Amino acid sequence: MVGPERGRYADKVARLAADAAAAEAAGFSSLWVPQIPDDFDALTAVTVMGQATQRVEIGTAVLPIHSRHPIAMAQQALSTQAVCNGRLTLGLGPSHHWIVEGMFGLSYDRPAHQVRTYLEVLAAAFAGPGPVDVENDRYRVHNPLDITDITPTPILLAALAPVMLRMAGELADGTILWLADERAISEHVVPRITKAAADAGRPEPRVVAGVPVALCRDNEVDGARERANQLLGHAEYSPNYQRLLDHGNATDVGDILAAGDEQAVRNRLESFRDAGVTDVSVRTLPIGSTRDERRASKQRTLEFLSSLCPEL
């Protein structure tokens, strides 16, 4: 996961480009850019990263669909795809009630149905260049679109519940997960999305799992888990995430954190792979009492994770 760092406004664009180039040079195969509600636009960040790299896949993880009309999303995504020369993967999701209703002031009624109708428009837009003609009970679209013939633009869905997992298998290329442990993935996510894709005659879906990582000494593991819950733990208060946690053994993001020495981190990431994850999206969790210590912690973690790229 690569994205904006809070508080670094003046040099944010330069840091995005530098972080992307460094991750590509370190051997990572994909970069996943979060959409933080109050920070840099993720697709704009992808454009910056696309110009700073040559090989690596760059995906959004994830864009809330309510923030853009599907034609506006298609225009921006296809334009970004042209900049990235075919390396963009579009991660989308219905977000959460506290964002859609509380921040956007929009209805969160029937979010899965909203995603399905939204995907109908996007599928037509991504099939072009050409006219986009879609009418369903949410959208009446008759819009010309002639941006690029670079295809395809893969779509991954933030799919947590059974209906969304079925859509991710039937209508998209897979799912992007957060707060899913190994049991939730192997028993809840993978069987549902794989069956849906097979029933629809689609290729085996991707399962991208977000996993925070802290390379540290054994006596620092408990502190790392507490830090993970402090920095990343707000999400489990969403009903969507809480229901996903209920499918596994984890109770919070600290339980999902891969923490400890090199062997402990390796073992935990391999357990996600063995649960059916096709792509591990690592989120470094720097630890330390000072800024310099946290910076050194992040660098150690990244260097170790880059050594695992050929295996994972």
C-alpha positions as CSV (number, residue, x, y, z in Angstrom):
1,M,0.0,0.0,0.0
2,V,1.4,3.4,-1.1
3,G,-0.4,6.6,-0.4
4,P,-0.4,10.1,0.9
5,E,1.3,10.7,4.2
6,R,-0.6,13.1,6.5
7,G,1.0,16.4,7.1
8,R,3.2,16.4,4.0
9,Y,1.3,18.8,1.9
10,A,4.1,20.8,0.1
11,D,6.0,17.8,-1.1
12,K,3.1,15.2,-1.3
13,V,3.3,14.8,-5.1
14,A,7.1,14.3,-5.1
15,R,6.8,11.8,-2.3
16,L,4.1,9.8,-4.1
17,A,6.3,9.6,-7.2
18,A,9.4,8.7,-5.1
19,D,7.6,6.0,-3.1
20,A,6.2,4.4,-6.2
21,A,9.5,4.4,-8.0
22,A,11.2,2.9,-4.9
23,A,8.6,0.2,-4.5
24,E,8.9,-0.8,-8.2
25,A,12.7,-0.9,-7.9
26,A,12.4,-3.1,-4.8
27,G,10.5,-5.7,-6.8
28,F,6.9,-5.3,-5.7
29,S,4.5,-6.3,-8.4
30,S,1.6,-4.0,-7.5
31,L,0.9,-0.8,-5.6
32,W,-2.4,-0.2,-3.9
33,V,-3.5,3.4,-3.2
34,P,-6.1,4.0,-0.5
35,Q,-8.8,6.7,-0.9
36,I,-8.6,8.5,2.5
37,P,-11.8,10.7,2.9
38,D,-9.8,13.9,3.7
39,D,-6.7,13.4,1.6
40,F,-5.3,13.2,-1.9
41,D,-7.5,11.8,-4.7
42,A,-6.5,8.2,-5.3
43,L,-6.8,8.2,-9.1
44,T,-4.8,11.4,-9.3
45,A,-2.2,9.6,-7.1
46,V,-2.2,6.7,-9.5
47,T,-1.5,9.1,-12.4
48,V,1.5,10.5,-10.5
49,M,2.7,7.0,-9.8
50,G,2.1,5.9,-13.3
51,Q,4.4,8.5,-14.7
52,A,7.1,7.6,-12.1
53,T,7.1,3.9,-12.9
54,Q,7.3,1.6,-15.9
55,R,6.3,-1.9,-14.9
56,V,4.3,-2.1,-11.7
57,E,0.5,-2.5,-11.6
58,I,-1.2,0.4,-9.8
59,G,-4.6,0.0,-8.2
60,T,-7.1,2.0,-6.1
61,A,-8.1,0.4,-2.9
62,V,-10.7,1.5,-3.0
63,L,-12.8,4.4,-4.5
64,P,-16.3,4.8,-3.1
65,I,-18.7,4.7,-6.0
66,H,-21.0,7.5,-4.6
67,S,-18.2,10.1,-5.0
68,R,-18.5,10.0,-8.9
69,H,-21.2,9.4,-11.4
70,P,-20.2,6.2,-13.4
71,I,-19.5,8.2,-16.5
72,A,-17.2,10.6,-14.6
73,M,-15.5,7.5,-13.0
74,A,-15.1,6.0,-16.4
75,Q,-13.7,9.1,-17.9
76,Q,-11.1,9.6,-15.2
77,A,-10.2,5.9,-15.0
78,L,-9.8,5.5,-18.8
79,S,-7.7,8.7,-18.9
80,T,-5.6,7.4,-16.0
81,Q,-5.3,4.0,-17.8
82,A,-3.8,5.9,-20.8
83,V,-1.2,7.6,-18.6
84,C,-0.4,4.2,-17.0
85,N,-0.3,2.4,-20.4
86,G,-2.6,-0.3,-19.3
87,R,-1.3,-0.8,-15.7
88,L,-4.4,0.5,-13.8
89,T,-6.7,-1.8,-11.8
90,L,-9.8,0.0,-10.6
91,G,-10.8,-0.9,-7.0
92,L,-14.3,0.2,-6.2
93,G,-16.7,-0.2,-3.3
94,P,-20.0,0.9,-1.8
95,S,-18.1,2.4,1.2
96,H,-19.9,2.8,4.5
97,H,-22.9,4.6,5.9
98,W,-20.8,6.9,8.0
99,I,-19.0,8.1,4.8
100,V,-21.9,8.1,2.3
101,E,-24.6,9.4,4.6
102,G,-22.5,11.3,7.2
103,M,-19.9,12.9,4.9
104,F,-21.5,12.9,1.4
105,G,-25.1,13.5,2.6
106,L,-26.4,10.8,0.2
107,S,-28.6,7.8,0.7
108,Y,-27.0,4.5,1.6
109,D,-30.1,2.5,0.8
110,R,-29.5,-0.9,-0.9
111,P,-25.7,-0.4,-1.4
112,A,-25.2,-3.7,-3.2
113,H,-27.9,-2.9,-5.7
114,Q,-26.3,0.5,-6.3
115,V,-23.0,-1.3,-7.1
116,R,-24.7,-3.6,-9.6
117,T,-26.4,-0.8,-11.5
118,Y,-23.1,1.2,-11.4
119,L,-21.1,-1.7,-12.8
120,E,-23.6,-2.0,-15.7
121,V,-22.6,1.5,-16.8
122,L,-18.9,1.0,-16.2
123,A,-18.9,-2.3,-18.2
124,A,-20.4,-0.5,-21.2
125,A,-17.9,2.4,-20.8
126,F,-14.9,0.1,-20.6
127,A,-16.0,-1.9,-23.6
128,G,-15.5,1.1,-25.9
129,P,-14.4,3.4,-27.4
130,G,-18.0,4.1,-28.4
131,P,-21.4,5.1,-27.2
132,V,-22.4,4.2,-23.6
133,D,-26.1,3.3,-23.7
134,V,-27.4,1.9,-20.4
135,E,-30.8,2.2,-18.8
136,N,-31.6,0.6,-15.4
137,D,-33.5,1.7,-12.4
138,R,-30.7,4.0,-11.2
139,Y,-29.1,5.3,-14.4
140,R,-30.3,6.4,-17.8
141,V,-27.0,7.0,-19.7
142,H,-26.6,7.8,-23.4
143,N,-23.1,9.2,-23.5
144,P,-20.3,9.1,-26.2
145,L,-16.9,8.1,-24.8
146,D,-13.8,8.0,-26.9
147,I,-10.7,8.2,-24.7
148,T,-8.5,5.2,-25.2
149,D,-8.6,1.8,-26.8
150,I,-6.2,0.4,-24.1
151,T,-8.1,-2.6,-22.7
152,P,-9.0,-4.1,-20.4
153,T,-9.4,-2.1,-17.2
154,P,-9.8,-4.7,-14.5
155,I,-12.3,-4.0,-11.7
156,L,-12.0,-5.3,-8.2
157,L,-14.7,-4.8,-5.6
158,A,-14.5,-4.3,-1.9
159,A,-16.7,-7.3,-1.3
160,L,-17.4,-8.3,2.3
161,A,-20.9,-9.8,2.4
162,P,-22.3,-12.7,0.4
163,V,-24.2,-10.6,-2.2
164,M,-21.1,-8.4,-2.9
165,L,-18.9,-11.5,-3.1
166,R,-21.2,-13.0,-5.7
167,M,-21.1,-9.7,-7.7
168,A,-17.3,-9.6,-7.4
169,G,-17.1,-13.1,-9.0
170,E,-19.9,-12.6,-11.6
171,L,-19.3,-9.0,-12.8
172,A,-15.7,-8.1,-11.7
173,D,-12.3,-9.5,-11.6
174,G,-12.1,-10.2,-7.9
175,T,-12.1,-8.5,-4.5
176,I,-10.0,-6.3,-2.3
177,L,-10.2,-7.1,1.4
178,W,-9.5,-5.3,4.6
179,L,-10.0,-6.7,8.1
180,A,-10.2,-10.3,6.8
181,D,-8.2,-12.9,8.6
182,E,-7.2,-16.3,7.2
183,R,-10.3,-18.1,8.5
184,A,-12.7,-15.5,7.0
185,I,-10.9,-15.7,3.7
186,S,-10.7,-19.5,3.4
187,E,-14.3,-20.2,4.7
188,H,-16.3,-17.2,3.7
189,V,-14.6,-15.2,0.9
190,V,-12.9,-17.7,-1.4
191,P,-15.7,-20.3,-1.7
192,R,-18.3,-17.7,-2.5
193,I,-16.4,-15.6,-5.0
194,T,-14.8,-18.6,-6.7
195,K,-18.2,-20.3,-7.2
196,A,-19.8,-17.1,-8.5
197,A,-17.0,-16.7,-11.1
198,A,-17.2,-20.3,-12.1
199,D,-21.0,-20.2,-12.5
200,A,-20.6,-17.1,-14.6
201,G,-17.9,-18.6,-16.8
202,R,-15.3,-16.1,-15.7
203,P,-11.6,-16.7,-14.9
204,E,-10.6,-17.5,-11.3
205,P,-11.0,-14.3,-9.3
206,R,-8.2,-12.3,-7.6
207,V,-8.4,-12.1,-3.8
208,V,-6.3,-9.1,-2.7
209,A,-5.9,-9.0,1.1
210,G,-4.7,-6.0,3.0
211,V,-2.3,-7.0,5.8
212,P,-0.5,-4.6,8.1
213,V,3.1,-5.6,8.8
214,A,5.6,-4.7,11.5
215,L,9.0,-6.2,11.6
216,C,10.1,-6.1,15.2
217,R,11.5,-7.9,18.2
218,D,9.4,-10.3,20.1
219,N,9.0,-8.0,23.1
220,E,7.7,-5.3,20.7
221,V,4.8,-7.3,19.2
222,D,2.2,-6.4,21.8
223,G,3.0,-2.7,21.4
224,A,2.8,-3.1,17.6
225,R,-0.7,-4.5,17.9
226,E,-1.7,-1.7,20.2
227,R,-0.3,0.8,17.6
228,A,-2.2,-1.0,14.8
229,N,-5.5,-0.6,16.7
230,Q,-4.8,3.0,17.4
231,L,-3.9,4.0,13.8
232,L,-6.0,1.6,11.8
233,G,-8.7,0.4,14.2
234,H,-11.5,2.7,13.4
235,A,-12.8,0.5,10.6
236,E,-14.1,-2.3,12.8
237,Y,-16.8,0.1,14.0
238,S,-18.4,-0.2,10.6
239,P,-21.2,-2.8,10.5
240,N,-19.8,-4.1,7.2
241,Y,-16.4,-4.7,8.7
242,Q,-17.8,-6.1,11.9
243,R,-19.8,-8.8,10.0
244,L,-16.6,-9.7,8.2
245,L,-14.7,-10.0,11.5
246,D,-17.4,-12.3,12.7
247,H,-16.6,-14.8,10.0
248,G,-13.0,-15.2,11.3
249,N,-11.0,-15.4,14.5
250,A,-9.8,-11.8,14.6
251,T,-11.5,-9.2,16.7
252,D,-9.6,-6.2,15.5
253,V,-6.9,-5.1,13.1
254,G,-4.2,-5.9,15.7
255,D,-5.1,-9.6,15.4
256,I,-4.5,-9.4,11.6
257,L,-1.2,-7.6,12.0
258,A,1.8,-9.7,10.8
259,A,4.3,-8.8,13.6
260,G,7.6,-10.2,14.9
261,D,10.9,-11.2,13.5
262,E,11.5,-12.3,9.9
263,Q,10.3,-15.8,10.3
264,A,7.1,-14.8,12.1
265,V,6.2,-12.3,9.4
266,R,7.0,-14.7,6.7
267,N,4.8,-17.4,8.3
268,R,1.9,-15.1,8.8
269,L,2.0,-13.9,5.2
270,E,2.3,-17.4,3.9
271,S,-0.8,-18.3,6.0
272,F,-2.8,-15.7,4.0
273,R,-1.5,-17.2,0.8
274,D,-2.5,-20.7,1.9
275,A,-6.0,-19.4,2.8
276,G,-6.5,-18.5,-0.9
277,V,-5.2,-15.0,-1.2
278,T,-3.8,-14.3,-4.6
279,D,-2.2,-10.9,-3.8
280,V,-1.0,-9.8,-0.4
281,S,-1.2,-6.0,-0.1
282,V,1.1,-5.1,2.7
283,R,0.7,-2.0,4.8
284,T,3.8,-1.2,6.8
285,L,3.3,-0.2,10.4
286,P,6.4,1.7,11.6
287,I,7.0,1.5,15.3
288,G,9.3,3.5,17.6
289,S,9.1,6.4,20.1
290,T,10.7,9.0,17.7
291,R,10.2,9.9,14.1
292,D,13.7,8.6,13.2
293,E,13.0,5.3,14.9
294,R,9.7,4.9,13.0
295,R,11.4,5.9,9.7
296,A,14.1,3.2,10.3
297,S,11.4,0.7,11.3
298,K,9.5,1.3,8.0
299,Q,12.7,0.9,6.0
300,R,13.6,-2.4,7.6
301,T,10.1,-3.7,7.1
302,L,10.1,-2.7,3.4
303,E,13.5,-4.2,2.8
304,F,12.5,-7.5,4.3
305,L,9.1,-7.5,2.4
306,S,10.9,-6.8,-0.9
307,S,13.0,-10.0,-0.3
308,L,9.7,-12.0,-0.1
309,C,8.3,-10.7,-3.4
310,P,9.6,-13.6,-5.5
311,E,7.9,-16.1,-3.2
312,L,4.6,-14.3,-2.3
